[in-house]
Amino acid sequence: MIDRELVNRKLVLIGQDLEELAQLSRKPKSEYMSNHLFEAAAERYLERMIGRMIDINYHILVESGKAPPSDYYQSFIKLVEMGLYDQEFAETIAKSAGLRNRIAHEYDVIDAEQVYAAIKSAQSDVPGYIGSVRDFLDTV
């Protein structure tokens, strides 16, 4: 059974981090790029937000009787089957899983330009994710 309280708590935390990230998104690119603390803060906010979205994805899927997805990317894609959002949005938001892995595991050198772009993307994509999950919770 889906734990609505757990999911809603994580959605609130995602929203709070998104508000903090919004402050960085308003910085001119030159100012952002010249301050390593801004980049470190952005990376951490993004990592936490994406991690919580992945937690929610797995929880919804498993507690709805679906098999766990094969990876974090697929956790976003599999929610299409449950009607949370469409395939195009899923493919867009699922890319965040790769960014989270690069940040968390330091697979590659993290490009400050990519992080700055991810801040901008998060400002449009994450509210859509939050809204989709909340709408889904209203139906279960």
N, C-alpha and C positions, 0 to 999 in steps of 0.2 A: 504494500500500500504506500502510495506517495505521501511523504511527510511534508505537508503543506507549510508547517511552521519552519522546518529546516530550509526548504526552498525559499520561502519568503525572507528569512533571515539572511541568506546568502545574497538574494537580490538586493536587499537594503545595503549590504556591505559593498556590493558591486556599484550601486548607485552613489554611495559615499566616495568611493575611490574615483569614480568617473567625475564627480564634482571637483575633486582635488586635481585631477588630470586636466580638467578644463582650464584651470589657472595657467598651466604650462602651455596649453594649446593657444592661449592668447598672446604668448610671448612672440615677438618677432623671431624669425628663424635665426638671424644673426646673433641675437642675444641668447637664445636657447643653445646654439652650437658653441658658444664661447664659455658656457658654464657647465662643467662636468657634474655638478650637483643636480642641475636640472635633468640631465640625462639619467643619472642614477635614480632619481625620484621617479621619473617617467617609467623606467624599466621596472621598478618595483611595483608601481601602481598597475601597470599592464600585466605583469606576472600574476599578481593577486587576483585581478579581475578575471583574467582568462582561466586561471586555476579554479576559481569558484564557478565559472560557467561550465567548465568540464565536469566538476563535481555534480552540478545540477543535472547535466546531460546524462551522466552515468546513473544517477539516482532515478531520474524519470524513466529511463529505458529499463533498467533492471527491475524496478518496483512495478513496472507495467507488464512484466512477464517476458520482456525481450531479452535476447542474449546480449551480454556485454559487448560493446563495439571492440573492434580489433585494435584501435588506437584512438588518440584524442581527436584527430581530424575526423574520423568516422563518427565520433560521438555527436558532432554537429550535423553531419549528413544524415544519420539515422533518424533524427528528429523530424525530418521531412515525412517519413513514413507514418509518423504519428500525427501529422497535420499541424505541427507547430509553426512552420513557415515553409516557403517555397524553396525549390532547388537552387535558384539563383542566389537567394539570400544565404542559404546554407553554405554554398561554395565560397561566398565572400567571407562570412564569419568564421568558417572552418580554417581559413588561412592563419587565423590568430593562434591556432594550436602550434604551428611551426615556430612562430615568434616566441611563444612561451617556452618551447623546448630550447631554442637557441639562448634565451636569457637564462633559464634555470640551469641548464647543463653546460653552457658555454661551449656548444658544439663548434661554432665559428666565431670569428671576431664579430662583435655586434656593431653594426654600422649605425652611427648616430643619425644619419639621414633616414634610415629605415625606421628607427624608433620615432623620430619626429613625424614621419608619415603615418606611423601606426597611431600616434596620438590623435591626429586628425581623423583617421578612419574610425577610431573608437568613438569619437564624438557623434558619429552618425550611425554606426553599426550597433553599438552596445544598447542604446535606448530601444532599438528595434527588437533586439534579443530579449530584453527585460519585458517589453510589452507582450511579445509572443508567449513567453513562459507564463506571465500573469494571466493572459487570456486562456491558455491551456488549463491552468489551475482552476479557472472558473467553470470549466466543463467537466472536471473529474470529481 
